[in-house]
């Protein structure tokens, strides 16, 4: 256990998870807490349930109301994290949305909404957190939520805005990784495939029936299956890993 704790343990670290009130964000917040990190959660409506689950297991957590697309709210939220825990070592930039509409049906307002949350929101959080880390000499890890949809085109659903936004997240992460490497701040992205969360499970059955034969493992992933690569990217084990996109999709994009 000593070796694994040294490599992958997060004792004494502080992690920020955006969109941590439900779904993958909630699973990641709880998982990072189990690894020893104190957790701050940004959400627009609060994440009291996640906080209670973490505290019930003996961890430390706080919910902070912050819209990731609002720079002032994000800056205030980052300041609140330092005020509560005194540091910020890890960011899991998770907040995002998807609109399943073909290009002719989707409005430009919907395109902008997806881009604003999925790309600009992640950029605002990464920028604010990266600046705070740099100013304090913290050699932190920022993990941006991308998707296999940033590398492939999903079928049969049409979602050009979502796919384009996640491709942008992957390349943005690479850009920040190179820019901030001299500061010791690592930036990577993770690209899940179809994961059994409300975003996927609540989609029409005909879409899910079409997905399954296209996944080599013939199943959706469990949110917990994202934790091992996330723990790797968050922990000292990945000290020489930056600018990388980790795909976790049951083999979908390998075809």
C-alpha positions, -999 to 999 in steps of 0.1 A, spaced: 0 0 0 29 24 7 41 23 -29 6 28 -44 -1 56 -19 31 73 -29 22 70 -66 -15 75 -67 -26 89 -33 -40 124 -30 -36 129 7 -32 166 16 -43 177 -19 -72 199 -28 -93 191 -59 -119 213 -77 -146 195 -96 -170 214 -119 -205 201 -124 -200 177 -95 -236 176 -84 -246 146 -105 -234 121 -131 -197 117 -138 -189 148 -119 -204 134 -87 -186 100 -92 -153 118 -97 -157 141 -67 -164 111 -45 -135 91 -60 -110 119 -55 -121 123 -19 -116 85 -14 -81 90 -26 -75 116 1 -82 149 -15 -104 177 0 -131 185 -26 -146 218 -38 -175 216 -62 -186 243 -86 -222 241 -98 -250 264 -108 -275 249 -84 -254 235 -56 -240 200 -49 -252 194 -13 -259 157 -20 -223 151 -32 -209 170 -2 -230 149 22 -218 116 6 -182 127 9 -185 139 45 -204 107 55 -174 87 43 -151 109 64 -139 132 37 -139 170 33 -160 188 8 -176 222 0 -202 232 -25 -197 266 -42 -223 282 -65 -205 292 -97 -215 293 -133 -184 283 -153 -192 307 -181 -191 337 -158 -155 348 -152 -163 368 -121 -181 339 -105 -153 315 -113 -127 339 -99 -147 343 -67 -151 306 -65 -114 299 -69 -107 325 -41 -133 306 -20 -115 273 -25 -82 289 -12 -101 305 16 -116 272 27 -87 247 20 -56 269 15 -46 254 -18 -57 241 -52 -38 212 -66 -62 194 -90 -90 205 -113 -114 182 -130 -131 204 -155 -163 185 -160 -193 208 -167 -208 204 -201 -240 199 -222 -250 181 -254 -278 190 -278 -289 162 -302 -300 181 -333 -290 180 -369 -273 210 -383 -303 224 -402 -326 221 -371 -301 234 -345 -302 271 -340 -271 293 -338 -281 302 -303 -279 265 -294 -245 262 -311 -233 291 -290 -247 277 -258 -228 244 -263 -196 262 -272 -200 286 -243 -203 259 -217 -182 231 -231 -152 252 -244 -153 287 -230 -164 275 -196 -136 250 -194 -112 276 -206 -123 301 -180 -119 276 -152 -86 263 -164 -73 299 -169 -83 310 -134 -71 279 -117 -38 279 -137 -32 315 -128 -38 308 -91 -15 278 -92 13 298 -110 11 327 -86 15 304 -56 41 281 -72 17 251 -71 26 223 -95 -9 213 -102 -29 190 -125 -58 202 -147 -79 175 -163 -104 188 -189 -135 168 -198 -134 160 -236 -151 130 -253 -144 104 -279 -168 127 -299 -138 150 -303 -120 124 -323 -149 106 -341 -183 114 -355 -211 98 -336 -239 80 -354 -268 79 -359 -274 110 -338 -263 143 -352 -245 167 -328 -220 188 -347 -219 214 -319 -210 189 -292 -184 171 -313 -168 203 -324 -167 216 -288 -149 184 -275 -124 185 -304 -117 221 -293 -112 210 -256 -87 184 -266 -66 209 -286 -70 236 -260 -57 212 -234 -26 205 -255 -20 242 -260 -22 250 -222 0 220 -214 28 233 -236 23 269 -224 23 260 -187 49 232 -187 76 257 -175 54 264 -144 50 227 -135 13 228 -143 2 197 -162 -29 198 -184 -45 167 -199 -80 157 -212 -100 126 -208 -124 114 -235 -151 90 -223 -172 70 -247 -208 61 -239 -210 61 -201 -241 50 -182 -251 85 -169 -283 105 -173 -269 122 -204 -266 88 -222 -293 67 -204 -320 93 -209 -315 94 -247 -341 76 -269 -339 38 -269 -335 37 -307 -302 56 -303 -289 33 -276 -299 3 -297 -278 17 -326 -248 24 -303 -243 -10 -288 -232 -30 -319 -207 -2 -326 -189 -6 -292 -164 -35 -294 -171 -43 -257 -208 -42 -265 -218 -22 -234 -218 13 -219 -191 21 -195 -197 25 -158 -188 60 -144 -165 43 -119 -144 30 -148 -132 65 -154 -117 68 -120 -84 49 -126 -73 71 -155 -85 102 -136 -65 92 -105 -35 86 -127 -37 121 -143 -44 137 -109 -16 120 -90 22 121 -89 21 89 -110 16 111 -141 43 136 -134 57 133 -169 23 132 -186 10 164 -200 -8 174 -233 -23 139 -235 -59 129 -243 -69 96 -226 -97 78 -244 -119 55 -224 -146 42 -248 -147 4 -248 -128 4 -281 -153 25 -301 -128 49 -316 -102 22 -323 -122 7 -352 
